[in-house]
């Protein structure tokens, strides 16, 4: 595990989102990073499909 430096504003957004979604701040950041990675690697997929595939843990989305 490493340390990632982020702005105070983004940290506050993470804090609010994590409380809403009942996740830790680290878990919320990891979720956003995974969604962002999947979105960049699969630009034609809509958000709801990315979420579905992430929840089903389909690693083929990352492998391409």
Secondary structure by P-SEA (a helix, b strand, c coil): cbbbbbcaaaaaaaaaaaaaacccaaaaaaaaaaaaaaaaacccccaaaaaaaaaacccccccc
